[in-house]
Amino acid sequence: MTAAENVCYTLINVPMDSEPPSEISLKNDLGNCDMPAFLTSFPPLEKGDVKLKTEALKKVIIMILNGEKLPGLLMTIIRFVLPLQDHTIKKLLLVFWEIVPKTTPDGRLLQEMILVCDAYRKDLQHPNEFIRGSTLRFLCKLKEAELLEPLMPAIRACLEHRHSYVRRNAVLAIYTIYRNFEHLIPDAPELIHDFLVNEKDASCKRNAFMMLIHADQDRALDYLSTCIDQVQTFGDILQLVIVELIYKVCHANPSERARFIRCIYNLLQSSSPAVKYEAAGTLVTLSSAPTAIKAAAQCYIDLIIKESDNNVKLIVLDRLIELKEHPSHERVLQDLVMDILRVLNTPDLEVRKKTLQLALDLVSSRNVEELVIVLKKEVIKTNNVTEHEDTDKYRQLLVRTLHSCSVRFPDMAANVIPVLMEFLSDNNEAAAADVLEFVREAIQRFDNLRPLIVEKMLEVFHAIKSVKIYRGALWILGEYCSTKEDIQSVMTEVRRSLGEIPIVESEIKKEAGELKPEEEVSVGPAQKLVTEMGTYATQSALSSSRPAKKEEDRPPLRGFLLDGDFFVAASLATTLTKIALRYVSLVQEKKKQNSFNAEAMLLMATILHLGKSSLPKKPITDDDVDRISLCLKVLSECSPLMNDIFNKECRQSLSHMLSAKLEEEKLSQKKESEKRNVTIQPDDPISFMQLTAKNEMSSKEDQFQLSLLAAMGNTQRKEAADPLASKLNKVVTQLTGFSDPVYAEAYVHVNQYDIVLDVLVVNQTSDTLQNCTLELATLGDLKLVEKPSPLTLAPHDFANIKANVKVASTENGIIFGNVVYDVSGAASDRNCVVLSDIHIDIMDYIQPASCTDAEFRQMWAEFEWENKVTVNTNIIDLNEYLQHILKSTNMKCLTPEKALSGYCGFMAANLYARSIFGEDALANVSIEKPIHLGPEAPVTGHIRIRAKSQGMALSLGDKINLSQKKTSL
């Protein structure tokens, strides 16, 4: 096992600029009395200068860790340092005896170690409990049976010590010795079982029980059977070990489930959150009965609500989502939807998002009514909260959830729409846009709700503050107002929102100062001013009591137009044309028809006049002029063809779009359900748990082992569960040449936030290489965690060195360095072999992700870093090139499959991905097939990449450039 794999329990800080002391100076500091007192330069040291000896001992430890051999100091330390009673010295000595070589080159124990063994026998009988306990902990690390054998009686005696610190460390020492050298204490399980029965301290009982689990499981089960009714009264650390034992026993022997499942049920009521979490996880693996699943899910929900740490909430929510993935568990969780919604009281947006998604997945006809009531209350609650960024986003999440509920359960739409339509006048445009999208879909799909929606829309129309929402509302009113009264109401609202017409004349009058009669006018006192020429000028001020009325007091539509936003004018012209044509078909009187048409045309004409004048901040665009002029022409002619286009074709286009969207959602849901449903082939063997052999049972996944591996960062991917297979799949990076004195190659293991370099170093010379050190440096957002320890390599020997590199952001990085070493017996300087660079690929951190079109557009506008990549490929098919880019960059195509199907010579698609650090990457692919160059011409075009950070945009562009061309196999 290499140094990087060992468990670290002591950290020693070494100043980088310190010079290593000589062996003679260390002997003097440690108190070498072999020399006469009048010759030594440190006579006080023999009398016990503890501070100096402490510093010297630290230097010795550091030098030994760095590969130095100091055999001459062993007796000095035994004679002058070992007898000292200072606690710091004793603690340092424990580290020293652990790392110092204890055997001769032929493997025999050094004679001096007998003296050390006697010293530790005395420490095991020391009256101070700290010295006893720390000595017992040290004995756990010893691997020499000859040293441990004389200490066994003293270790046994420590089991009866008055202090729990000594007793629990004595249990650990006995367990380690029994595991490594069973012959030294063959009766350890029986001894620890008797100790466990009589012990009262929780930590001692936990250690003893843990030993029995691993050393003699039957004794552990016997003990648990005697006290199974008192388990709830035990401490949490012991309860956790009991949960682990029950899991392992039932995992290996399913017939034991009935014996222990009641104990797991009881532990769900434990006061410790950790015990409840582990007990719920174990219960789910032991039983799939609805009562067990319900109890575990309820326990998870209680944990989420009571725990304050958001990370804990997210982890437990993930466990609930895993439960939901099982088809038989989903129905049980559907009954707990209302309990799950209690989690919405958490202020964290990520927790709320996951909770709403889970609730939406579990919604059914049985619980949709209650779900909608709760969500409506939450939406109303957000209206009363002080505006905050997360409040706006939360409101959006609630609106989208209600939208999905209403689409799946149309009966609920009537209850939801009136509440949501109040938010059309919201200051947050994103939330209002979600409401508008929902209203548009509802009014198209549910004919019975159209009168209600139109009525509510007319109520809130004048209060809409955003021009984008205003345009959408105009379109809905123009499309779905079908009665004479509604059409008249729309015209009234439009006139009210536009203000006095003609607009240009009324605005010029205001500018000229022709004030309304109700406004009071006052003349200020005349002032005498001195001009540049030195003459006097008189100035009088005409003021009005109207200064408080600012531009904001204008009607909304008038304000939009004066700000230069004439796109809303084009929307208004279309709406007026639709309702005018519909009014003509509803009303038979020619006079009324002409009157209504004339009013609509007057509004369009006055807007055109305003656009051409100098009053707006920006002039009207040619597109908007063309649109308004077209509408004027349509109203003047009133042809049947135009009537069909305006009043039928528009609605059909919306219907087709919604149908395609619904079909896409159903297809994705179908794919999800197919993933979840376990398909069994006709010739698959059936596995009966009761008939499974024990050795086969042990091959099943152990959840405790998996969680331990996950915590250590050693998780294996499911498709390559065999470590050897996963290693063989990795590409070996050669770091040096075959003719170099030191050959090196590396496996690069990427594990989310860190990279482990497994470097094989081979000594290709006939000399012994001392202090062989792997020196590494990084370029980019990478950080070397620890400096690899130096090694001594025998002739033609090899060793594995592991180095950890932390990754801070998503961008390409480079690791470079060299191997330095000393040749044994040579007087020359240190030798150096330069290593090849290791390039860290950005693709290890990028994962495909999804987002809505609105979110994509918003991020595209916000992200400031753009990288434009020119397409340079040998691929001749547009779709094949897109698939190649998706595979090369790990991005997901957001453009629907239907939009990309067919062939028209060009293609545009939006791609999206997210890094494990939460960074977003956007790309827009615009490619075409140059037909004029022949059928074999390659694809041309551009790919635009946008990201928040420069590094990600550049790295993704480099990746696309490198992988554009398809390599022939």
LUMROGU-410103 format. One line per 4 residues: number of its first residue (from 1); their letters; for each residue y, x, z of C-alpha. Coordinates in steps of 0.5 Angstrom, whole numbers, plus 500, padded with zeros to 3 digits. Each point is the difference from the previous one (the first is absolute). Layout:
BEGIN
NUM) A) Y X Z ~ ...
! end
This chain:
BEGIN
1) MTAA) 500 500 500 ~ 507 503 498 ~ 506 500 505 ~ 503 494 496
5) ENVC) 494 496 502 ~ 500 502 507 ~ 503 495 505 ~ 507 503 503
9) YTLI) 501 499 507 ~ 505 506 502 ~ 506 502 496 ~ 503 507 501
13) NVPM) 507 501 497 ~ 500 507 497 ~ 507 503 499 ~ 500 502 492
17) DSEP) 504 506 501 ~ 497 503 506 ~ 496 507 500 ~ 493 500 502
21) PSEI) 499 505 506 ~ 495 506 501 ~ 494 500 504 ~ 503 505 505
25) SLKN) 506 496 501 ~ 496 494 501 ~ 495 504 505 ~ 506 502 504
29) DLGN) 503 493 500 ~ 493 497 503 ~ 500 505 505 ~ 495 506 498
33) CDMP) 499 504 506 ~ 495 505 497 ~ 506 504 500 ~ 503 503 506
37) AFLT) 505 497 503 ~ 505 505 500 ~ 499 501 492 ~ 500 492 498
41) SFPP) 507 498 498 ~ 499 493 503 ~ 498 501 507 ~ 502 493 502
45) LEKG) 495 497 496 ~ 494 502 504 ~ 503 496 506 ~ 500 494 495
49) DVKL) 506 499 496 ~ 498 493 498 ~ 506 498 495 ~ 498 507 496
53) KTEA) 493 499 500 ~ 501 493 497 ~ 504 502 494 ~ 495 506 499
57) LKKV) 494 495 500 ~ 504 495 495 ~ 501 506 495 ~ 492 502 501
61) IIMI) 498 493 498 ~ 505 500 494 ~ 498 506 498 ~ 492 498 500
65) LNGE) 502 494 496 ~ 503 504 495 ~ 493 504 499 ~ 502 506 504
69) KLPG) 494 503 504 ~ 502 502 507 ~ 493 502 504 ~ 504 505 504
73) LLMT) 504 495 504 ~ 493 496 502 ~ 499 503 507 ~ 508 501 501
77) IIRF) 500 492 500 ~ 494 500 504 ~ 502 504 505 ~ 508 499 501
81) VLPL) 501 493 497 ~ 494 496 502 ~ 500 500 507 ~ 507 497 500
85) QDHT) 501 493 503 ~ 506 498 496 ~ 499 494 496 ~ 504 502 494
89) IKKL) 495 506 499 ~ 494 496 501 ~ 502 496 495 ~ 501 505 495
93) LLVF) 494 504 502 ~ 496 493 498 ~ 503 501 493 ~ 499 508 500
97) WEIV) 492 499 502 ~ 499 495 495 ~ 503 504 494 ~ 498 507 502
101) PKTT) 493 503 497 ~ 495 499 505 ~ 494 503 497 ~ 498 507 497
105) PDGR) 500 501 492 ~ 492 499 501 ~ 501 493 503 ~ 499 502 508
109) LLQE) 505 498 505 ~ 504 505 503 ~ 499 503 507 ~ 507 498 502
113) MILV) 499 493 499 ~ 496 500 506 ~ 506 501 504 ~ 504 495 497
117) CDAY) 494 495 501 ~ 500 501 507 ~ 508 499 500 ~ 499 493 497
121) RKDL) 494 499 505 ~ 506 501 506 ~ 505 496 496 ~ 495 494 499
125) QHPN) 500 500 508 ~ 507 501 501 ~ 504 495 505 ~ 505 498 494
129) EFIR) 498 495 496 ~ 504 502 494 ~ 497 507 500 ~ 493 496 500
133) GSTL) 501 495 495 ~ 503 505 495 ~ 495 505 501 ~ 495 494 498
137) RFLC) 504 498 494 ~ 499 508 498 ~ 493 500 501 ~ 499 494 495
141) KLKE) 503 505 494 ~ 495 506 502 ~ 494 501 495 ~ 496 505 504
145) AELL) 494 497 504 ~ 499 507 504 ~ 507 499 503 ~ 499 493 502
149) EPLM) 493 500 503 ~ 503 503 507 ~ 505 495 500 ~ 496 494 500
153) PAIR) 499 499 507 ~ 508 500 501 ~ 501 495 495 ~ 495 495 503
157) ACLE) 504 501 506 ~ 506 498 497 ~ 498 493 499 ~ 500 498 507
161) HRHS) 507 503 501 ~ 505 496 503 ~ 505 500 494 ~ 499 496 494
165) YVRR) 503 505 495 ~ 495 505 502 ~ 494 495 500 ~ 502 497 493
169) NAVL) 501 508 497 ~ 493 501 503 ~ 497 494 496 ~ 503 503 494
173) AIYT) 497 507 502 ~ 493 497 501 ~ 500 496 494 ~ 503 506 495
177) IYRN) 494 505 503 ~ 495 495 500 ~ 502 499 492 ~ 500 507 499
181) FEHL) 495 503 505 ~ 495 494 502 ~ 496 505 504 ~ 505 502 505
185) IPDA) 500 493 502 ~ 495 496 498 ~ 501 494 505 ~ 507 499 498
189) PELI) 499 493 498 ~ 497 498 506 ~ 505 504 504 ~ 506 496 497
193) HDFL) 497 493 500 ~ 499 501 508 ~ 507 503 500 ~ 503 494 496
197) VNEK) 497 495 504 ~ 503 502 506 ~ 507 502 497 ~ 506 496 501
201) DASC) 505 504 496 ~ 502 497 493 ~ 501 506 496 ~ 493 503 503
205) KRNA) 496 494 499 ~ 503 500 493 ~ 498 508 499 ~ 493 499 503
209) FMML) 499 493 496 ~ 502 504 493 ~ 495 506 502 ~ 494 495 501
213) IHAD) 502 496 493 ~ 499 507 496 ~ 495 503 505 ~ 495 494 502
217) QDRA) 502 493 497 ~ 495 497 504 ~ 502 502 507 ~ 507 498 497
221) LDYL) 497 493 498 ~ 497 499 507 ~ 506 502 504 ~ 504 495 495
225) STCI) 495 494 502 ~ 501 501 507 ~ 507 499 500 ~ 501 496 494
229) DQVQ) 504 494 504 ~ 505 505 503 ~ 502 503 493 ~ 506 496 500
233) TFGD) 502 504 507 ~ 499 507 497 ~ 506 504 498 ~ 502 500 492
237) ILQL) 498 507 499 ~ 493 498 502 ~ 500 493 497 ~ 502 504 493
241) VIVE) 493 504 501 ~ 496 494 501 ~ 503 497 494 ~ 498 506 496
245) LIYK) 493 500 503 ~ 498 493 499 ~ 503 501 493 ~ 495 506 499
249) VCHA) 494 496 503 ~ 501 494 496 ~ 501 504 494 ~ 494 504 501
253) NPSE) 495 494 502 ~ 503 493 498 ~ 495 497 505 ~ 505 502 506
257) RARF) 505 496 497 ~ 499 493 505 ~ 499 505 506 ~ 507 503 499
261) IRCI) 505 495 496 ~ 502 496 506 ~ 503 507 503 ~ 504 501 494
265) YNLL) 502 492 501 ~ 503 502 507 ~ 503 506 498 ~ 504 496 495
269) QSSS) 504 498 506 ~ 501 507 503 ~ 507 502 502 ~ 500 506 496
273) PAVK) 503 499 492 ~ 495 506 498 ~ 494 497 503 ~ 501 493 497
277) YEAA) 502 503 493 ~ 493 504 500 ~ 496 494 503 ~ 503 496 495
281) GTLV) 498 505 494 ~ 493 500 503 ~ 499 493 501 ~ 501 499 492
285) TLSS) 495 505 499 ~ 495 497 504 ~ 500 493 499 ~ 503 496 494
289) APTA) 499 493 503 ~ 507 496 500 ~ 501 500 507 ~ 500 508 501
293) IKAA) 504 500 494 ~ 505 495 503 ~ 500 504 506 ~ 501 507 497
297) AQCY) 506 497 496 ~ 503 497 506 ~ 500 506 503 ~ 503 504 495
301) IDLI) 506 495 499 ~ 501 500 508 ~ 501 508 499 ~ 504 499 494
305) IKES) 505 496 504 ~ 500 504 507 ~ 500 507 497 ~ 507 502 499
309) DNNV) 499 506 495 ~ 500 498 493 ~ 495 505 498 ~ 495 497 504
313) KLIV) 502 493 498 ~ 499 502 492 ~ 493 504 502 ~ 497 493 503
317) LDRL) 503 496 495 ~ 496 504 495 ~ 494 499 504 ~ 501 492 499
321) IELK) 501 501 493 ~ 494 504 500 ~ 496 494 503 ~ 503 495 495
325) EHPS) 497 504 494 ~ 493 497 503 ~ 499 493 496 ~ 497 498 506
329) HERV) 505 502 505 ~ 506 497 496 ~ 499 493 502 ~ 500 502 508
333) LQDL) 506 503 499 ~ 503 494 496 ~ 500 497 507 ~ 504 505 503
337) VMDI) 506 500 495 ~ 505 497 505 ~ 498 506 505 ~ 501 505 495
341) LRVL) 507 497 498 ~ 502 502 508 ~ 500 507 497 ~ 507 498 496
345) NTPD) 504 501 507 ~ 499 507 499 ~ 507 503 497 ~ 496 505 496
349) LEVR) 500 498 492 ~ 494 504 498 ~ 496 496 506 ~ 503 493 497
353) KKTL) 499 502 493 ~ 492 501 502 ~ 500 494 504 ~ 503 495 495
357) QLAL) 495 503 494 ~ 494 499 505 ~ 502 493 502 ~ 501 499 492
361) DLVS) 493 502 499 ~ 497 496 505 ~ 504 493 499 ~ 496 494 498
365) SRNV) 501 493 499 ~ 498 499 508 ~ 506 505 502 ~ 505 500 495
369) EELV) 504 494 503 ~ 501 504 507 ~ 501 507 496 ~ 506 497 496
373) IVLK) 503 497 507 ~ 500 506 503 ~ 503 504 494 ~ 505 495 499
377) KEVI) 502 501 507 ~ 500 508 499 ~ 505 499 494 ~ 505 495 504
381) KTNN) 499 506 506 ~ 502 505 495 ~ 507 496 498 ~ 502 501 507
385) VTEH) 499 507 501 ~ 505 505 499 ~ 500 503 493 ~ 496 506 500
389) EDTD) 496 503 494 ~ 493 499 503 ~ 502 492 501 ~ 502 500 493
393) KYRQ) 493 503 498 ~ 496 496 505 ~ 504 493 497 ~ 497 502 493
397) LLVR) 493 501 502 ~ 500 493 503 ~ 503 497 494 ~ 495 504 496
401) TLHS) 494 497 505 ~ 503 493 500 ~ 500 501 492 ~ 493 502 500
405) CSVR) 498 494 504 ~ 503 495 496 ~ 497 502 494 ~ 493 500 503
409) FPDM) 501 494 504 ~ 505 495 496 ~ 501 495 505 ~ 503 505 505
413) AANV) 506 501 495 ~ 504 494 502 ~ 500 502 507 ~ 502 507 498
417) IPVL) 506 500 494 ~ 505 496 504 ~ 500 506 506 ~ 500 505 495
421) MEFL) 505 498 495 ~ 505 501 506 ~ 500 507 499 ~ 502 500 492
425) SDNN) 507 501 503 ~ 498 506 504 ~ 504 506 500 ~ 493 504 499
429) EAAA) 499 500 492 ~ 493 502 501 ~ 498 494 504 ~ 504 495 496
433) ADVL) 496 503 494 ~ 493 499 503 ~ 502 493 502 ~ 503 498 493
437) EFVR) 494 503 497 ~ 496 495 504 ~ 504 494 499 ~ 499 501 492
441) EAIQ) 493 501 501 ~ 499 494 504 ~ 505 495 496 ~ 496 502 494
445) RFDN) 493 499 503 ~ 501 494 504 ~ 503 494 497 ~ 501 496 506
449) LRPL) 504 505 503 ~ 506 500 495 ~ 504 495 502 ~ 500 503 507
453) IVEK) 501 507 498 ~ 506 498 495 ~ 503 496 506 ~ 500 506 505
457) MLEV) 502 505 494 ~ 507 496 499 ~ 501 500 508 ~ 500 507 500
461) FHAI) 502 502 493 ~ 508 501 502 ~ 498 505 506 ~ 496 505 496
465) KSVK) 503 507 500 ~ 496 504 496 ~ 502 500 492 ~ 492 501 499
469) IYRG) 498 494 504 ~ 506 496 497 ~ 497 501 493 ~ 493 498 502
473) ALWI) 502 494 503 ~ 504 498 494 ~ 494 501 496 ~ 496 496 504
477) LGEY) 505 494 501 ~ 501 500 492 ~ 492 500 499 ~ 498 495 505
481) CSTK) 506 495 501 ~ 497 494 496 ~ 504 494 503 ~ 507 498 498
485) EDIQ) 502 500 507 ~ 497 507 501 ~ 504 502 493 ~ 506 498 503
489) SVMT) 499 503 507 ~ 499 507 496 ~ 506 499 496 ~ 504 498 506
493) EVRR) 498 506 504 ~ 501 505 494 ~ 507 497 500 ~ 501 501 507
497) SLGE) 497 507 500 ~ 505 502 494 ~ 506 498 503 ~ 507 497 496
501) IPIV) 499 501 492 ~ 503 502 496 ~ 498 507 504 ~ 505 504 496
505) ESEI) 506 496 501 ~ 499 498 507 ~ 499 508 502 ~ 506 502 496
509) KKEA) 504 494 504 ~ 498 503 506 ~ 501 507 498 ~ 507 498 498
513) GELK) 502 497 507 ~ 500 493 498 ~ 497 497 506 ~ 497 494 503
517) PEEE) 505 495 503 ~ 496 500 507 ~ 501 508 500 ~ 507 501 504
521) VSVG) 504 506 497 ~ 505 504 504 ~ 505 505 498 ~ 500 507 504
525) PAQK) 507 503 502 ~ 503 505 494 ~ 499 507 501 ~ 505 505 498
529) LVTE) 496 506 496 ~ 502 507 498 ~ 498 501 493 ~ 498 507 497
533) MGTY) 507 500 497 ~ 504 500 506 ~ 502 492 499 ~ 498 494 504
537) ATQS) 496 495 498 ~ 498 493 503 ~ 493 498 501 ~ 498 493 503
541) ALSS) 493 498 501 ~ 497 493 498 ~ 494 499 505 ~ 495 494 501
545) SRPA) 496 498 506 ~ 494 501 495 ~ 499 507 501 ~ 493 498 504
549) KKEE) 497 497 494 ~ 497 506 496 ~ 496 500 494 ~ 494 499 504
553) DRPP) 502 493 501 ~ 499 498 493 ~ 494 496 498 ~ 494 504 499
557) LRGF) 499 499 492 ~ 507 502 499 ~ 500 506 504 ~ 494 502 496
561) LLDG) 504 500 494 ~ 506 503 502 ~ 496 506 503 ~ 497 501 492
565) DFFV) 493 497 501 ~ 500 496 494 ~ 492 500 500 ~ 500 494 505
569) AASL) 505 496 495 ~ 495 501 494 ~ 495 497 505 ~ 505 494 502
573) ATTL) 501 499 492 ~ 492 499 499 ~ 500 496 506 ~ 506 495 498
577) TKIA) 496 500 493 ~ 494 498 503 ~ 503 494 504 ~ 504 498 495
581) LRYV) 495 499 495 ~ 496 496 505 ~ 505 496 502 ~ 501 498 493
585) SLVQ) 493 498 500 ~ 501 496 506 ~ 506 496 499 ~ 501 496 494
589) EKKK) 508 499 500 ~ 503 504 495 ~ 506 501 504 ~ 497 503 506
593) QNSF) 496 504 496 ~ 506 503 497 ~ 504 501 506 ~ 494 504 504
597) NAEA) 499 504 494 ~ 508 501 499 ~ 500 502 508 ~ 494 505 499
601) MLLM) 504 503 494 ~ 506 501 503 ~ 497 504 506 ~ 497 504 495
605) ATIL) 506 501 496 ~ 504 502 506 ~ 495 505 502 ~ 501 503 493
609) HLGK) 507 500 501 ~ 500 503 507 ~ 495 506 497 ~ 505 502 494
613) SSLP) 506 500 505 ~ 502 506 504 ~ 499 496 507 ~ 493 502 501
617) KKPI) 498 507 503 ~ 495 501 494 ~ 501 497 493 ~ 494 495 498
621) TDDD) 495 503 496 ~ 498 499 493 ~ 493 497 502 ~ 503 495 505
625) VDRI) 505 498 494 ~ 495 499 495 ~ 496 496 505 ~ 505 495 502
629) SLCL) 503 499 493 ~ 492 498 498 ~ 500 495 506 ~ 507 497 497
633) KVLS) 497 500 493 ~ 494 496 503 ~ 504 495 504 ~ 504 499 494
637) ECSP) 494 499 495 ~ 495 497 505 ~ 494 501 495 ~ 493 498 502
641) LMND) 497 507 499 ~ 505 503 505 ~ 499 494 505 ~ 492 502 500
645) IFNK) 502 507 501 ~ 505 500 506 ~ 496 494 503 ~ 492 501 499
649) ECRQ) 499 508 497 ~ 504 503 507 ~ 495 496 504 ~ 494 501 496
653) SLSH) 502 508 501 ~ 500 499 507 ~ 494 497 501 ~ 496 505 495
657) MLSA) 503 505 505 ~ 498 497 506 ~ 493 499 497 ~ 499 507 499
661) KLEE) 502 502 506 ~ 495 495 504 ~ 495 502 495 ~ 501 508 502
665) EKLS) 500 498 508 ~ 493 496 499 ~ 497 506 496 ~ 502 505 506
669) QKKE) 498 495 505 ~ 493 500 496 ~ 500 507 500 ~ 501 501 507
673) SEKR) 495 495 502 ~ 495 503 496 ~ 501 507 503 ~ 499 496 507
677) NVTI) 494 496 498 ~ 493 505 501 ~ 496 499 493 ~ 493 501 501
681) QPDD) 496 502 494 ~ 493 496 499 ~ 496 507 501 ~ 504 502 506
685) PISF) 496 501 506 ~ 501 496 506 ~ 501 504 507 ~ 498 496 506
689) MQLT) 503 503 506 ~ 494 499 505 ~ 495 504 495 ~ 505 506 499
693) AKNE) 497 506 503 ~ 504 504 505 ~ 501 506 495 ~ 503 495 495
697) MSSK) 504 497 505 ~ 504 507 502 ~ 502 501 493 ~ 504 494 500
701) EDQF) 508 501 501 ~ 501 501 508 ~ 507 497 501 ~ 502 505 506
705) QLSL) 498 506 496 ~ 504 498 494 ~ 506 499 504 ~ 499 507 503
709) LAAM) 500 503 493 ~ 506 496 498 ~ 504 502 506 ~ 498 507 498
713) GNTQ) 502 499 493 ~ 493 501 497 ~ 499 493 497 ~ 495 500 494
717) RKEA) 502 496 494 ~ 494 495 499 ~ 498 502 493 ~ 499 507 503
721) ADPL) 498 499 507 ~ 496 506 499 ~ 504 506 503 ~ 496 505 495
725) ASKL) 501 495 494 ~ 508 499 502 ~ 501 508 500 ~ 496 501 494
729) NKVV) 505 495 496 ~ 506 504 502 ~ 502 505 496 ~ 500 507 502
733) TQLT) 507 504 500 ~ 499 508 499 ~ 505 504 503 ~ 498 507 499
737) GFSD) 496 503 494 ~ 493 502 500 ~ 502 508 500 ~ 504 500 506
741) PVYA) 498 503 507 ~ 501 493 503 ~ 497 494 496 ~ 503 493 502
745) EAYV) 500 493 498 ~ 502 493 503 ~ 498 493 500 ~ 506 496 501
749) HVNQ) 499 494 504 ~ 505 494 500 ~ 500 496 506 ~ 506 495 500
753) YDIV) 506 504 504 ~ 496 507 500 ~ 497 505 496 ~ 494 504 502
757) LDVL) 499 506 496 ~ 492 503 501 ~ 501 507 498 ~ 494 504 498
761) VVNQ) 501 508 501 ~ 495 505 498 ~ 500 507 501 ~ 498 503 494
765) TSDT) 501 508 503 ~ 495 504 504 ~ 505 501 505 ~ 501 496 506
769) LQNC) 507 496 500 ~ 504 499 506 ~ 505 495 502 ~ 499 496 493
773) TLEL) 505 495 500 ~ 502 494 495 ~ 508 500 500 ~ 502 494 497
777) ATLG) 507 497 498 ~ 502 493 497 ~ 505 498 494 ~ 502 492 500
781) DLKL) 500 495 506 ~ 494 504 503 ~ 499 503 507 ~ 495 505 502
785) VEKP) 497 497 507 ~ 497 507 503 ~ 499 507 498 ~ 493 501 499
789) SPLT) 497 505 505 ~ 498 507 497 ~ 492 502 499 ~ 496 506 500
793) LAPH) 496 500 493 ~ 493 505 500 ~ 499 503 493 ~ 498 494 495
797) DFAN) 501 495 506 ~ 504 493 499 ~ 503 495 504 ~ 504 494 499
801) IKAN) 507 499 503 ~ 503 493 500 ~ 507 499 500 ~ 504 493 501
805) VKVA) 506 498 496 ~ 505 494 502 ~ 503 496 494 ~ 506 497 502
809) STEN) 502 496 493 ~ 497 499 493 ~ 502 506 496 ~ 496 505 496
813) GIIF) 499 506 505 ~ 498 507 499 ~ 496 504 505 ~ 500 508 499
817) GNVV) 498 506 504 ~ 496 506 501 ~ 494 503 504 ~ 502 506 504
821) YDVS) 495 505 503 ~ 498 507 503 ~ 495 504 498 ~ 496 503 506
825) GAAS) 501 507 501 ~ 505 501 495 ~ 507 503 502 ~ 504 496 494
829) DRNC) 504 494 501 ~ 498 493 499 ~ 497 498 494 ~ 502 493 496
833) VVLS) 497 496 495 ~ 505 495 497 ~ 497 493 499 ~ 501 495 494
837) DIHI) 504 494 502 ~ 497 493 502 ~ 504 494 497 ~ 499 494 504
841) DIMD) 500 494 495 ~ 505 494 502 ~ 494 495 498 ~ 497 501 506
845) YIQP) 505 496 504 ~ 502 495 495 ~ 496 493 500 ~ 501 494 495
849) ASCT) 504 494 503 ~ 503 494 499 ~ 507 497 500 ~ 503 494 497
853) DAEF) 505 500 494 ~ 506 499 504 ~ 498 505 505 ~ 499 505 494
857) RQMW) 507 499 497 ~ 503 501 507 ~ 497 506 501 ~ 501 502 493
861) AEFE) 508 499 501 ~ 500 504 507 ~ 496 506 498 ~ 504 506 498
865) WENK) 496 505 498 ~ 497 499 492 ~ 496 504 496 ~ 499 498 493
869) VTVN) 494 503 497 ~ 499 500 492 ~ 493 498 498 ~ 496 505 496
873) TNII) 493 499 499 ~ 494 500 496 ~ 498 492 501 ~ 501 495 495
877) DLNE) 499 494 503 ~ 506 497 505 ~ 495 496 505 ~ 496 507 500
881) YLQH) 506 504 502 ~ 502 495 505 ~ 493 500 503 ~ 500 508 500
885) ILKS) 507 500 504 ~ 497 495 505 ~ 494 504 501 ~ 504 507 500
889) TNMK) 505 498 505 ~ 497 495 505 ~ 505 495 498 ~ 499 492 499
893) CLTP) 502 496 494 ~ 505 494 503 ~ 500 497 493 ~ 495 495 499
897) EKAL) 494 501 495 ~ 502 494 496 ~ 507 503 499 ~ 497 507 497
901) SGYC) 494 496 496 ~ 501 500 493 ~ 503 505 495 ~ 507 500 498
905) GFMA) 501 508 499 ~ 504 501 506 ~ 499 499 508 ~ 504 500 506
909) ANLY) 497 500 507 ~ 502 501 507 ~ 496 504 505 ~ 500 501 508
913) ARSI) 497 504 505 ~ 501 502 507 ~ 498 506 504 ~ 497 501 506
917) FGED) 507 502 503 ~ 503 493 498 ~ 504 503 494 ~ 500 495 494
921) ALAN) 499 503 493 ~ 502 495 494 ~ 499 502 493 ~ 502 496 493
925) VSIE) 496 502 494 ~ 503 498 493 ~ 496 502 495 ~ 499 499 492
929) KPIH) 495 501 495 ~ 504 503 494 ~ 497 496 494 ~ 503 504 495
933) LGPE) 497 506 501 ~ 493 497 499 ~ 494 497 504 ~ 498 507 503
937) APVT) 507 501 503 ~ 501 502 508 ~ 504 495 504 ~ 507 502 502
941) GHIR) 505 497 505 ~ 503 502 507 ~ 497 499 507 ~ 506 499 505
945) IRAK) 498 502 507 ~ 504 498 506 ~ 499 502 507 ~ 504 500 507
949) SQGM) 499 508 500 ~ 501 505 495 ~ 494 504 502 ~ 496 493 498
953) ALSL) 503 499 494 ~ 499 507 497 ~ 493 501 502 ~ 498 493 497
957) GDKI) 503 502 494 ~ 497 507 500 ~ 493 496 501 ~ 501 496 494
961) NLSQ) 502 506 496 ~ 494 504 501 ~ 495 494 499 ~ 503 496 494
965) KKTS) 496 503 495 ~ 493 497 500 ~ 495 506 501 ~ 494 500 495
969) L) 493 501 504
! end
